[in-house]
Amino acid sequence: MSYGFTDRYADQIVLVTGGAQGLGRAMVQRFAAEGARVHFADLNAAAGAEVLASLDGDGHAFDQVDITDPTAARTWIDGVAADQGRIDVLVNNAGIIRDNRIENISSEDWDAVLAVSLSGSFHCTQAAFAHMRERRYGRVLSFSSMSWRGNFGQVNYVAAKAGVVGFTRGFALEGAKHGVTANAIAPGLIETPMLASMNGPAHEKLVGKVPMRHTGQPEDIAAAAAFLCSPEARYITGVVLDVDGGIGIGSSIR
Ligand SMILES: NC(=O)c1ccc[n+]([C@@H]2O[C@H](COP(=O)([O-])OP(=O)(O)OC[C@H]3O[C@@H](n4cnc5c(N)ncnc54)[C@H](O)[C@@H]3O)[C@@H](O)[C@H]2O)c1
């Protein structure tokens, strides 16, 4: 697919968590292609370095950061703000799954899933908001999931992703008068390593429920993110955008 890329992110500093693969990588590449200086974080240093080497333009950086650690998240974000003088966009993308029926979810797997998606989004947003407020401009985009409405065998992930929706809506109210918007994307089935890690039959069964009858590509998410985080999305806050081929519409009798 070819895009008519613009330079709408020229001079902007964009932060992305979990940028070393999957949706994060596609967003890092898209923001860079639209002129941003992208600073991204991930646990996976080797994959992060590869993504960094692939980017258009200059001024990008990768840091190995565990966003579940509030001090590490704050040190990363304050460091970028000190070096670059601004943070325009924060994308809270990092997330993990530890799927199981409730009787088989350990407390470690419960905590781990909430720690990355929900608490990680909180730690990074709290740190970034301090800098965005000062300049009266910011875009915070967090990652929910089609699962936020409920999904079998995922109560930890459902809770985390519904939590991201609540967090986004609450924070949108606090950010609004400071020029900071907060939105979420709820992806459906998008071709990434996370989706590939789901077992075969479950994967086929799910794809059959997508009204468009196919999975999405990371670039589909990146295109939506590039709009929601842009200056022109200035009057949009507190929304959850389904990017899912229609699966979030609900049940179908066919
Ligand atoms: N792929 C899908 O179909 C889909 C559907 C719905 C929601 N999502 C959500 O979209 C986001 C991205 O998903 P993906 O499919 O690209 O996942 P992915 O597993 O392919 O990539 C996630 C990245 O996050 C990083 N990460 C994990 N824990 C981290 C931590 N503590 N600190 C920093 N980085 C960390 C991983 O190393 C990895 O590079 C997630 O929040 C996921 O829940 C994905």
The ligand as an SDF file (V2000), in Angstrom:
LIG
                    3D

 44 48  0  0  0  0  0  0  0  0999 V2000
   -2.2600   -7.5560   17.2560 N   0  0  0  0  0  0  0  0  0  0  0  0
   -3.5220   -7.5090   17.5590 C   0  0  0  0  0  0  0  0  0  0  0  0
   -4.3390   -8.1520   16.8860 O   0  0  0  0  0  0  0  0  0  0  0  0
   -4.0210   -6.6610   18.7020 C   0  0  0  0  0  0  0  0  0  0  0  0
   -5.3990   -6.6500   18.9290 C   0  0  0  0  0  0  0  0  0  0  0  0
   -5.8980   -5.8700   19.9500 C   0  0  0  0  0  0  0  0  0  0  0  0
   -5.0370   -5.1140   20.7360 C   0  0  0  0  0  0  0  0  0  0  0  0
   -3.6980   -5.1470   20.5140 N   0  0  0  0  0  0  0  0  0  0  0  0
   -2.8570   -4.3200   21.3880 C   0  0  0  0  0  0  0  0  0  0  0  0
   -1.9920   -3.5300   20.6020 O   0  0  0  0  0  0  0  0  0  0  0  0
   -0.7510   -3.3560   21.2600 C   0  0  0  0  0  0  0  0  0  0  0  0
    0.3830   -3.8600   20.3790 C   0  0  0  0  0  0  0  0  0  0  0  0
    0.1440   -5.2330   20.0810 O   0  0  0  0  0  0  0  0  0  0  0  0
    1.0970   -6.0900   19.1270 P   0  0  0  0  0  0  0  0  0  0  0  0
    0.2250   -7.0850   18.4850 O   0  0  0  0  0  0  0  0  0  0  0  0
    1.9500   -5.1970   18.3150 O   0  0  0  0  0  0  0  0  0  0  0  0
    1.9830   -6.8480   20.2430 O   0  0  0  0  0  0  0  0  0  0  0  0
    3.4210   -7.4920   20.1170 P   0  0  0  0  0  0  0  0  0  0  0  0
    3.5090   -8.5260   21.1970 O   0  0  0  0  0  0  0  0  0  0  0  0
    3.7030   -7.9120   18.7150 O   0  0  0  0  0  0  0  0  0  0  0  0
    4.3960   -6.2720   20.4870 O   0  0  0  0  0  0  0  0  0  0  0  0
    4.3560   -5.6740   21.7660 C   0  0  0  0  0  0  0  0  0  0  0  0
    5.7010   -5.0270   22.0680 C   0  0  0  0  0  0  0  0  0  0  0  0
    5.6160   -4.5010   23.4090 O   0  0  0  0  0  0  0  0  0  0  0  0
    6.8390   -4.7780   24.0640 C   0  0  0  0  0  0  0  0  0  0  0  0
    6.6610   -4.8160   25.5120 N   0  0  0  0  0  0  0  0  0  0  0  0
    6.0290   -5.7810   26.2430 C   0  0  0  0  0  0  0  0  0  0  0  0
    6.1350   -5.5170   27.5550 N   0  0  0  0  0  0  0  0  0  0  0  0
    6.8250   -4.3550   27.6630 C   0  0  0  0  0  0  0  0  0  0  0  0
    7.2670   -3.5800   28.7670 C   0  0  0  0  0  0  0  0  0  0  0  0
    7.0230   -3.9550   30.0330 N   0  0  0  0  0  0  0  0  0  0  0  0
    7.9770   -2.4520   28.5280 N   0  0  0  0  0  0  0  0  0  0  0  0
    8.2620   -2.0810   27.2490 C   0  0  0  0  0  0  0  0  0  0  0  0
    7.8780   -2.7770   26.1660 N   0  0  0  0  0  0  0  0  0  0  0  0
    7.1750   -3.9040   26.3690 C   0  0  0  0  0  0  0  0  0  0  0  0
    7.2590   -6.1400   23.4960 C   0  0  0  0  0  0  0  0  0  0  0  0
    8.6380   -6.3890   23.7080 O   0  0  0  0  0  0  0  0  0  0  0  0
    6.8600   -6.0010   22.0360 C   0  0  0  0  0  0  0  0  0  0  0  0
    7.9240   -5.4870   21.2610 O   0  0  0  0  0  0  0  0  0  0  0  0
   -0.8810   -4.1060   22.5790 C   0  0  0  0  0  0  0  0  0  0  0  0
   -1.2750   -3.2250   23.6000 O   0  0  0  0  0  0  0  0  0  0  0  0
   -1.9530   -5.1250   22.2940 C   0  0  0  0  0  0  0  0  0  0  0  0
   -2.5960   -5.5510   23.4670 O   0  0  0  0  0  0  0  0  0  0  0  0
   -3.1740   -5.9150   19.5160 C   0  0  0  0  0  0  0  0  0  0  0  0
  1  2  1  0
  2  3  2  0
  2  4  1  0
  4  5  1  0
  4 44  2  0
  5  6  2  0
  6  7  1  0
  7  8  2  0
  8  9  1  0
  8 44  1  0
  9 10  1  0
  9 42  1  0
 10 11  1  0
 11 12  1  0
 11 40  1  0
 12 13  1  0
 13 14  1  0
 14 15  2  0
 14 16  1  0
 14 17  1  0
 17 18  1  0
 18 19  2  0
 18 20  1  0
 18 21  1  0
 21 22  1  0
 22 23  1  0
 23 24  1  0
 23 38  1  0
 24 25  1  0
 25 26  1  0
 25 36  1  0
 26 27  1  0
 26 35  1  0
 27 28  2  0
 28 29  1  0
 29 30  1  0
 29 35  2  0
 30 31  1  0
 30 32  2  0
 32 33  1  0
 33 34  2  0
 34 35  1  0
 36 37  1  0
 36 38  1  0
 38 39  1  0
 40 41  1  0
 40 42  1  0
 42 43  1  0
M  CHG  2   8   1  16  -1
M  END
$$$$
